[in-house]
Amino acid sequence: MTFWRRRVAKIFPNHLVTWALGLLFMVWLGGYAATVNNTVPSLFLIQAWFPAEDVFFGTNGPSWSLAAELLFYVSFPWLARWIQAIPARRLWLCAGLLFTGTVLVALASQLLPTDPDMPYYPISWYQYWFVYCLPATRMLEFALGIVMARIIMTGRWIPLGLGPALLTLIPGYALTVWLPDAYGIVAPTVLPLALIVAAGAVADTENRPSPLRNRVAVFFGEISFAFYLVHILVMWYGPMGRVPGRTWDTLPALGMIILDFALTVLAAWILYRLVEVPAVRRFANARRKTGPPPPAAPAVRDQASTPAGR
């Protein structure tokens, strides 16, 4: 229960605030009509289970991933217990099988309807939803993360530093462009990201030099969850989003990007300081019940100081 309580305290306050802001912007600023479909499912973080774009990206688009996280956290105690039972010598094999599973998900998506098309991917919406959005299919990556943690804890990690691990993202991202259809959406970056997270964890536990431990990196790490939840709201309803369809020359475009980034960092910092930190402090741990202090123990006389015969 403590694990679930801490996860809820971390996620829901930020989500509820950004969901309310998204709804306010939809009603006040217009552009996106508020309906039951695009507001209610996202409030309860069940929107990613529905293969409908207006439901999935409703109110505040990035919150779709919280629906997947909710499944991850609910299942974590049982999933971790099962993975704990895997013999250490077979952990890398298990990691390979989970990675293969992400490829098989893309293969299975070919059985889904091919209409309607996605506007920014050469696949149908149903295929995109199945591979990228559906919490059940993304469970493979969550399980892979647990397996990588066990690999480190059992001393099975390979001699791969954080720098070389980061370089694996180059072919990973190249494959997202080169591979056809649904195969290029998730699978190419699963293994590189797993290696990067594991290599970073090893660097931290062994106190190796890491670019992720300086003050700037720590600051952005602290606000990263809030940043993620507010960035689309800033893009949609900020200076850039208020003029849909407009294009800029290179320098004005760079200026708009910098302005949007600065506004997002500011909004994320405010959300982090005023919502996330107080909520975690208040709700992450169960409050201990306070009662009357126990009665004081009766005084014991020092027999050594008592005159003999008394």
Backbone hydrogen bonds in HBPLUS format (Angstrom, degrees):
<---DONOR---> <-ACCEPTOR-->    atom                        ^
c    i                          cat <-CA-CA->   ^        H-A-AA   ^      H-
h    n   atom  resd res      DA  || num        DHA   H-A  angle D-A-AA Bond
n    s   type  num  typ     dist DA aas  dist angle  dist       angle   num
A0005-ARG N   A0001-MET O   2.86 MM   4  6.00 160.6  1.90 152.0 158.1     1
A0006-ARG N   A0002-THR O   3.00 MM   4  6.19 159.7  2.04 149.9 154.3     2
A0007-ARG N   A0003-PHE O   3.08 MM   4  6.35 155.4  2.14 149.2 156.2     3
A0008-VAL N   A0004-TRP O   2.94 MM   4  6.15 163.0  1.97 155.2 159.3     4
A0009-ALA N   A0005-ARG O   2.96 MM   4  6.13 159.5  2.00 147.3 153.4     5
A0010-LYS N   A0006-ARG O   3.03 MM   4  6.15 139.1  2.20 138.1 148.4     6
A0011-ILE N   A0007-ARG O   3.00 MM   4  6.16 155.5  2.06 149.6 155.4     7
A0012-PHE N   A0008-VAL O   2.98 MM   4  5.56 146.9  2.09 141.7 151.2     8
A0015-HIS N   A0011-ILE O   3.08 MM   4  6.18 159.6  2.12 153.2 159.2     9
A0016-LEU N   A0012-PHE O   2.76 MM   4  5.87 167.3  1.78 163.6 165.1    10
A0017-VAL N   A0013-PRO O   3.11 MM   4  6.30 160.5  2.15 150.7 155.5    11
A0018-THR N   A0014-ASN O   3.02 MM   4  6.21 169.5  2.03 153.1 156.1    12
A0019-TRP N   A0015-HIS O   2.77 MM   4  5.85 151.2  1.85 150.7 159.7    13
A0020-ALA N   A0016-LEU O   2.99 MM   4  6.09 158.4  2.04 141.0 146.5    14
A0021-LEU N   A0017-VAL O   2.95 MM   4  6.22 153.8  2.02 145.6 153.4    15
A0022-GLY N   A0018-THR O   2.87 MM   4  5.99 157.3  1.92 142.6 148.9    16
A0023-LEU N   A0019-TRP O   2.96 MM   4  6.23 159.4  2.00 150.6 155.6    17
A0024-LEU N   A0020-ALA O   2.90 MM   4  6.10 158.0  1.95 146.3 152.7    18
A0025-PHE N   A0021-LEU O   2.87 MM   4  6.11 161.9  1.91 153.8 158.1    19
A0026-MET N   A0022-GLY O   2.96 MM   4  6.16 154.2  2.02 145.7 153.1    20
A0027-VAL N   A0023-LEU O   3.06 MM   4  6.28 156.7  2.11 150.0 155.1    21
A0028-TRP N   A0024-LEU O   2.76 MM   4  5.77 165.6  1.78 155.3 160.4    22
A0029-LEU N   A0025-PHE O   2.84 MM   4  5.14 144.4  1.96 127.1 138.7    23
A0039-THR N   A0036-VAL O   3.42 MM   3  5.41 165.9  2.44 103.6 107.3    24
A0040-VAL N   A0036-VAL O   3.08 MM   4  5.51 148.2  2.18 137.3 146.7    25
A0043-LEU N   A0039-THR O   3.14 MM   4  6.33 141.2  2.30 145.6 156.4    26
A0043-LEU N   A0040-VAL O   3.09 MM   3  5.16 126.5  2.39  99.7 113.8    27
A0046-ILE N   A0041-PRO O   3.04 MM   5  5.31 174.2  2.04 147.1 149.0    28
A0045-LEU N   A0042-SER O   3.23 MM   3  4.73 158.6  2.28  93.9 100.0    29
A0049-TRP N   A0046-ILE O   3.22 MM   3  5.88 164.8  2.25 118.6 123.3    30
A0050-PHE N   A0047-GLN O   3.24 MM   3  5.79 169.2  2.25 116.6 119.6    31
A0052-ALA N   A0050-PHE O   2.83 MM   2  5.53 140.9  1.98  99.2  90.1    32
A0055-VAL N   A0052-ALA O   3.08 MM   3  5.38 129.8  2.34 104.9 118.1    33
A0056-PHE N   A0052-ALA O   2.87 MM   4  6.02 168.9  1.88 161.4 165.1    34
A0057-PHE N   A0053-GLU O   3.06 MM   4  6.03 174.9  2.07 153.4 154.0    35
A0058-GLY N   A0055-VAL O   3.33 MM   3  5.15 165.7  2.35 104.4 106.4    36
A0060-ASN N   A0058-GLY O   2.65 MM   2  5.71 129.9  1.89 118.0 102.5    37
A0063-SER N   A0060-ASN O   3.02 MM   3  5.94 156.8  2.07 133.3 139.5    38
A0064-TRP N   A0061-GLY O   3.18 MM   3  6.20 166.6  2.20 132.6 133.8    39
A0065-SER N   A0062-PRO O   3.25 MM   3  6.28 151.7  2.33 128.2 129.8    40
A0066-LEU N   A0063-SER O   3.02 MM   3  5.18 138.1  2.20 101.2 113.1    41
A0067-ALA N   A0064-TRP O   3.06 MM   3  5.49 139.4  2.23 106.3 117.0    42
A0068-ALA N   A0065-SER O   3.11 MM   3  5.10 121.0  2.47  93.1 107.2    43
A0069-GLU N   A0065-SER O   2.90 MM   4  6.26 157.5  1.95 146.5 153.3    44
A0070-LEU N   A0066-LEU O   2.81 MM   4  5.94 149.0  1.91 142.2 150.0    45
A0071-LEU N   A0067-ALA O   3.40 MM   4  6.69 153.1  2.48 137.0 142.1    46
A0072-PHE N   A0068-ALA O   2.99 MM   4  6.35 157.9  2.04 149.9 156.7    47
A0073-TYR N   A0069-GLU O   2.85 MM   4  6.09 166.9  1.86 160.5 161.8    48
A0074-VAL N   A0070-LEU O   3.04 MM   4  6.16 158.1  2.09 146.0 152.1    49
A0075-SER N   A0071-LEU O   3.07 MM   4  6.16 157.3  2.13 148.4 154.0    50
A0076-PHE N   A0072-PHE O   2.91 MM   4  5.83 120.1  2.28 141.4 157.1    51
A0079-LEU N   A0075-SER O   2.94 MM   4  5.99 170.5  1.94 164.5 166.8    52
A0080-ALA N   A0076-PHE O   2.76 MM   4  5.70 170.4  1.77 161.0 163.0    53
A0081-ARG N   A0077-PRO O   3.28 MM   4  6.28 147.2  2.39 129.5 137.8    54
A0082-TRP N   A0078-TRP O   3.03 MM   4  6.34 155.0  2.09 149.7 155.8    55
A0083-ILE N   A0079-LEU O   2.99 MM   4  6.24 165.0  2.01 153.9 157.9    56
A0084-GLN N   A0080-ALA O   2.87 MM   4  5.93 143.7  2.00 140.0 150.4    57
A0085-ALA N   A0082-TRP O   3.11 MM   3  5.32 138.5  2.29  99.2 110.5    58
A0086-ILE N   A0083-ILE O   3.10 MM   3  5.32 160.6  2.14 107.3 113.4    59
A0090-ARG N   A0087-PRO O   2.95 MM   3  5.57 157.1  2.00 119.0 126.3    60
A0091-LEU N   A0088-ALA O   3.26 MM   3  5.38 172.0  2.26 111.6 113.3    61
A0094-CYS N   A0090-ARG O   2.96 MM   4  6.23 153.8  2.03 148.1 155.6    62
A0095-ALA N   A0091-LEU O   2.87 MM   4  6.21 152.0  1.95 148.0 156.0    63
A0096-GLY N   A0092-TRP O   2.94 MM   4  6.22 155.8  2.00 146.1 152.1    64
A0097-LEU N   A0093-LEU O   2.96 MM   4  6.27 151.7  2.04 147.8 155.7    65
A0098-LEU N   A0094-CYS O   2.98 MM   4  6.24 155.2  2.04 150.2 156.4    66
A0099-PHE N   A0095-ALA O   3.00 MM   4  6.27 157.7  2.05 148.8 154.9    67
A0100-THR N   A0096-GLY O   2.91 MM   4  6.13 158.1  1.95 145.1 151.7    68
A0101-GLY N   A0097-LEU O   2.89 MM   4  6.14 140.0  2.05 138.7 149.9    69
A0102-THR N   A0099-PHE O   3.04 MM   3  5.37 130.6  2.29 103.6 115.7    70
A0103-VAL N   A0100-THR O   3.06 MM   3  5.19 125.0  2.37  98.8 112.9    71
A0104-LEU N   A0100-THR O   2.98 MM   4  6.35 153.4  2.05 149.6 157.7    72
A0105-VAL N   A0101-GLY O   2.92 MM   4  6.19 141.2  2.08 144.1 154.3    73
A0106-ALA N   A0102-THR O   3.39 MM   4  6.66 155.1  2.46 136.3 140.9    74
A0107-LEU N   A0103-VAL O   3.01 MM   4  6.39 149.4  2.11 143.2 152.5    75
A0108-ALA N   A0104-LEU O   2.80 MM   4  6.04 158.2  1.84 149.1 154.4    76
A0109-SER N   A0105-VAL O   3.01 MM   4  6.23 139.1  2.18 142.6 153.5    77
A0110-GLN N   A0107-LEU O   3.14 MM   3  5.69 158.2  2.19 111.9 118.3    78
A0111-LEU N   A0108-ALA O   3.09 MM   3  5.82 168.2  2.10 120.6 124.4    79
A0112-LEU N   A0109-SER O   3.10 MM   3  5.47 164.6  2.13 112.2 117.1    80
A0125-TRP N   A0116-PRO O   2.76 MM   9  5.89 157.4  1.81 168.1 168.6    81
A0118-MET N   A0123-ILE O   2.88 MM   5  5.96 158.5  1.93 163.7 159.7    82
A0128-TYR N   A0124-SER O   3.04 MM   4  6.31 164.6  2.06 152.7 157.1    83
A0129-TRP N   A0125-TRP O   2.85 MM   4  6.02 165.9  1.87 154.5 158.5    84
A0130-PHE N   A0126-TYR O   3.05 MM   4  6.14 159.9  2.10 143.4 148.6    85
A0131-VAL N   A0127-GLN O   3.04 MM   4  6.22 158.9  2.09 151.3 156.1    86
A0132-TYR N   A0128-TYR O   2.78 MM   4  5.62 164.1  1.81 154.6 160.2    87
A0133-CYS N   A0129-TRP O   2.94 MM   4  4.65 138.5  2.11 116.2 128.8    88
A0134-LEU N   A0129-TRP O   2.85 MM   5  5.92 151.0  1.93 172.0 167.9    89
A0137-THR N   A0134-LEU O   3.19 MM   3  5.71 126.3  2.50 112.4 123.8    90
A0138-ARG N   A0134-LEU O   3.31 MM   4  6.60 150.0  2.40 151.3 160.0    91
A0139-MET N   A0136-ALA O   3.35 MM   3  5.33 152.9  2.42  96.3 104.1    92
A0141-GLU N   A0138-ARG O   3.17 MM   3  5.67 131.3  2.42 108.7 118.3    93
A0143-ALA N   A0139-MET O   2.90 MM   4  6.15 164.1  1.93 156.4 159.8    94
A0144-LEU N   A0140-LEU O   2.96 MM   4  6.17 147.5  2.07 138.8 148.4    95
A0145-GLY N   A0141-GLU O   3.00 MM   4  6.30 148.5  2.10 144.2 151.5    96
A0146-ILE N   A0142-PHE O   3.22 MM   4  6.65 150.8  2.31 145.7 152.8    97
A0147-VAL N   A0143-ALA O   2.97 MM   4  6.29 157.1  2.03 150.1 156.7    98
A0148-MET N   A0144-LEU O   2.88 MM   4  6.16 156.4  1.94 151.2 157.5    99
A0149-ALA N   A0145-GLY O   3.05 MM   4  6.31 150.5  2.14 141.9 149.6   100
A0150-ARG N   A0146-ILE O   3.04 MM   4  6.40 153.7  2.11 147.1 153.8   101
A0151-ILE N   A0147-VAL O   2.88 MM   4  6.20 147.0  1.99 147.4 157.4   102
A0152-ILE N   A0148-MET O   3.12 MM   4  6.43 154.5  2.19 147.3 152.3   103
A0153-MET N   A0149-ALA O   2.96 MM   4  6.22 163.9  1.98 149.5 154.4   104
A0154-THR N   A0150-ARG O   2.91 MM   4  5.94 142.5  2.05 145.7 153.3   105
A0156-ARG N   A0151-ILE O   2.84 MM   5  5.00 152.5  1.92 167.1 163.4   106
A0155-GLY N   A0152-ILE O   3.13 MM   3  5.27 164.1  2.15 109.0 112.8   107
A0160-LEU N   A0158-ILE O   2.74 MM   2  5.61 132.4  1.97 113.5  98.0   108
A0165-ALA N   A0161-GLY O   3.07 MM   4  6.18 154.3  2.14 145.6 153.7   109
A0166-LEU N   A0162-LEU O   2.91 MM   4  6.12 152.7  1.98 148.9 155.5   110
A0167-LEU N   A0163-GLY O   3.19 MM   4  6.56 144.0  2.33 145.3 155.3   111
A0167-LEU N   A0164-PRO O   3.12 MM   3  5.06 122.6  2.46  92.3 106.9   112
A0168-THR N   A0165-ALA O   3.08 MM   3  5.43 145.5  2.20 105.3 115.0   113
A0169-LEU N   A0166-LEU O   3.11 MM   3  5.77 161.9  2.15 114.9 120.5   114
A0170-ILE N   A0167-LEU O   3.09 MM   3  5.71 154.3  2.15 114.8 121.1   115
A0172-GLY N   A0168-THR O   3.25 MM   4  6.33 151.5  2.34 138.6 146.8   116
A0173-TYR N   A0169-LEU O   2.78 MM   4  5.88 167.4  1.79 153.1 153.8   117
A0174-ALA N   A0170-ILE O   3.02 MM   4  6.17 152.3  2.10 145.8 154.5   118
A0175-LEU N   A0171-PRO O   2.93 MM   4  6.06 150.0  2.02 145.2 151.4   119
A0176-THR N   A0173-TYR O   3.15 MM   3  5.08 129.2  2.42  92.1 105.5   120
A0177-VAL N   A0174-ALA O   3.18 MM   3  5.51 140.8  2.34 102.9 113.0   121
A0178-TRP N   A0174-ALA O   3.06 MM   4  6.31 153.8  2.13 144.0 152.3   122
A0179-LEU N   A0175-LEU O   2.83 MM   4  5.48 169.8  1.84 144.2 147.4   123
A0183-TYR N   A0180-PRO O   3.13 MM   3  5.90 134.9  2.34 147.2 149.2   124
A0185-ILE N   A0182-ALA O   3.35 MM   3  5.57 172.8  2.36 112.1 113.7   125
A0189-THR N   A0186-VAL O   3.27 MM   3  6.20 146.8  2.39 129.2 135.2   126
A0190-VAL N   A0187-ALA O   3.26 MM   3  5.31 154.3  2.33 106.3 113.9   127
A0193-LEU N   A0189-THR O   3.07 MM   4  6.01 164.1  2.10 145.3 150.1   128
A0194-ALA N   A0190-VAL O   3.03 MM   4  6.20 153.4  2.10 147.2 155.0   129
A0195-LEU N   A0191-LEU O   2.97 MM   4  6.19 159.2  2.02 156.4 161.5   130
A0196-ILE N   A0192-PRO O   2.91 MM   4  6.15 153.5  1.98 148.5 156.3   131
A0197-VAL N   A0193-LEU O   2.99 MM   4  6.15 170.0  2.00 152.2 154.1   132
A0198-ALA N   A0194-ALA O   3.09 MM   4  6.19 163.1  2.12 144.4 149.6   133
A0199-ALA N   A0195-LEU O   2.83 MM   4  5.91 163.0  1.86 147.8 153.2   134
A0200-GLY N   A0196-ILE O   2.87 MM   4  6.00 156.6  1.93 149.3 155.8   135
A0201-ALA N   A0197-VAL O   2.98 MM   4  6.19 151.2  2.06 143.8 151.5   136
A0202-VAL N   A0198-ALA O   2.95 MM   4  6.25 157.8  2.00 152.4 158.1   137
A0203-ALA N   A0199-ALA O   2.96 MM   4  6.17 157.1  2.01 145.3 151.7   138
A0204-ASP N   A0200-GLY O   3.03 MM   4  6.27 148.4  2.13 142.3 150.4   139
A0205-THR N   A0201-ALA O   2.94 MM   4  6.21 166.2  1.96 154.0 157.2   140
A0206-GLU N   A0202-VAL O   2.95 MM   4  6.02 149.8  2.04 149.5 156.9   141
A0208-ARG N   A0203-ALA O   2.77 MM   5  4.78 152.4  1.84 146.5 151.8   142
A0207-ASN N   A0204-ASP O   3.14 MM   3  4.92 158.2  2.19  99.2 105.5   143
A0218-VAL N   A0214-ASN O   2.95 MM   4  6.16 160.6  1.99 158.0 164.2   144
A0219-PHE N   A0215-ARG O   2.98 MM   4  6.15 155.3  2.04 144.0 150.6   145
A0220-PHE N   A0216-VAL O   3.03 MM   4  6.34 167.4  2.04 156.0 158.0   146
A0221-GLY N   A0217-ALA O   2.85 MM   4  6.02 143.1  1.98 141.3 152.8   147
A0222-GLU N   A0218-VAL O   2.89 MM   4  6.12 149.3  1.98 147.6 155.0   148
A0223-ILE N   A0219-PHE O   3.15 MM   4  6.49 153.9  2.22 150.0 156.3   149
A0224-SER N   A0221-GLY O   3.39 MM   3  5.00 155.9  2.45  93.5 100.3   150
A0227-PHE N   A0223-ILE O   2.72 MM   4  5.87 158.3  1.77 158.9 166.7   151
A0228-TYR N   A0224-SER O   2.90 MM   4  6.07 158.0  1.95 146.9 151.8   152
A0229-LEU N   A0225-PHE O   3.18 MM   4  6.47 153.3  2.25 145.0 151.4   153
A0230-VAL N   A0226-ALA O   3.07 MM   4  6.29 140.2  2.24 148.6 158.7   154
A0231-HIS N   A0227-PHE O   3.03 MM   4  5.86 136.0  2.23 152.2 160.6   155
A0234-VAL N   A0230-VAL O   3.06 MM   4  6.32 156.8  2.12 158.4 164.3   156
A0235-MET N   A0231-HIS O   3.02 MM   4  6.25 155.5  2.08 141.3 148.5   157
A0236-TRP N   A0232-ILE O   2.74 MM   4  5.88 162.2  1.77 155.3 159.5   158
A0237-TYR N   A0233-LEU O   2.89 MM   4  5.76 162.8  1.92 143.7 149.4   159
A0238-GLY N   A0234-VAL O   2.69 MM   4  4.63 129.1  1.94 129.0 135.1   160
A0242-ARG N   A0238-GLY O   3.08 MM   4  6.12 136.2  2.28 155.4 166.4   161
A0246-ARG N   A0243-VAL O   3.23 MM   3  5.80 162.0  2.26 135.6 137.3   162
A0253-ALA N   A0249-ASP O   2.85 MM   4  5.86 152.9  1.92 155.4 164.3   163
A0254-LEU N   A0250-THR O   2.92 MM   4  6.19 156.4  1.97 153.0 159.2   164
A0255-GLY N   A0251-LEU O   2.94 MM   4  6.19 154.9  2.00 149.9 157.4   165
A0256-MET N   A0252-PRO O   2.91 MM   4  6.20 151.4  2.00 146.0 152.9   166
A0257-ILE N   A0253-ALA O   2.97 MM   4  6.25 154.4  2.03 147.9 155.0   167
A0258-ILE N   A0254-LEU O   2.93 MM   4  6.17 163.8  1.96 151.3 155.3   168
A0259-LEU N   A0255-GLY O   2.90 MM   4  6.07 158.6  1.94 146.6 153.1   169
A0260-ASP N   A0256-MET O   2.87 MM   4  6.03 164.8  1.89 148.5 152.6   170
A0261-PHE N   A0257-ILE O   2.89 MM   4  6.07 158.5  1.93 148.5 155.0   171
A0262-ALA N   A0258-ILE O   2.88 MM   4  6.09 161.4  1.92 150.5 155.4   172
A0263-LEU N   A0259-LEU O   2.93 MM   4  6.15 162.4  1.96 153.4 158.1   173
A0264-THR N   A0260-ASP O   2.90 MM   4  6.06 150.8  1.99 144.8 153.2   174
A0265-VAL N   A0261-PHE O   2.92 MM   4  6.19 159.8  1.96 152.7 157.6   175
A0266-LEU N   A0262-ALA O   2.99 MM   4  6.19 161.9  2.02 148.3 153.4   176
A0267-ALA N   A0263-LEU O   2.89 MM   4  6.06 165.7  1.91 147.7 151.9   177
A0268-ALA N   A0264-THR O   2.82 MM   4  5.93 156.2  1.88 147.4 154.7   178
A0269-TRP N   A0265-VAL O   2.89 MM   4  6.06 156.9  1.94 148.4 154.5   179
A0270-ILE N   A0266-LEU O   3.01 MM   4  6.27 161.2  2.05 151.7 156.4   180
A0271-LEU N   A0267-ALA O   2.96 MM   4  6.17 164.1  1.99 148.9 153.3   181
A0272-TYR N   A0268-ALA O   2.84 MM   4  5.98 157.1  1.89 148.1 155.0   182
A0273-ARG N   A0269-TRP O   2.89 MM   4  6.04 166.7  1.91 152.6 155.6   183
A0274-LEU N   A0270-ILE O   2.86 MM   4  5.82 166.4  1.88 153.9 158.1   184
A0275-VAL N   A0271-LEU O   2.96 MM   4  5.31 143.7  2.10 132.4 140.1   185
A0276-GLU N   A0271-LEU O   3.08 MM   5  6.48 161.6  2.11 150.5 156.1   186
A0277-VAL N   A0272-TYR O   2.92 MM   5  6.01 168.0  1.93 167.0 166.9   187
A0279-ALA N   A0275-VAL O   3.00 MM   4  5.95 156.7  2.05 148.5 155.9   188
A0280-VAL N   A0276-GLU O   2.95 MM   4  6.10 162.8  1.98 155.6 159.9   189
A0281-ARG N   A0277-VAL O   3.01 MM   4  6.19 163.8  2.04 153.9 158.6   190
A0282-ARG N   A0278-PRO O   2.91 MM   4  6.02 150.6  1.99 144.6 152.9   191
A0283-PHE N   A0279-ALA O   2.83 MM   4  5.79 166.9  1.84 154.3 157.7   192
A0284-ALA N   A0280-VAL O   3.00 MM   4  4.90 149.1  2.09 127.4 133.3   193
A0305-SER N   A0302-ASP O   3.01 MM   3  5.62 146.6  2.13 111.9 120.9   194
A0306-THR N   A0303-GLN O   3.02 MM   3  4.98 155.9  2.07 100.8 108.6   195
A0310-ARG N   A0307-PRO O   3.28 MM   3  6.02 151.2  2.37 141.6 141.8   196
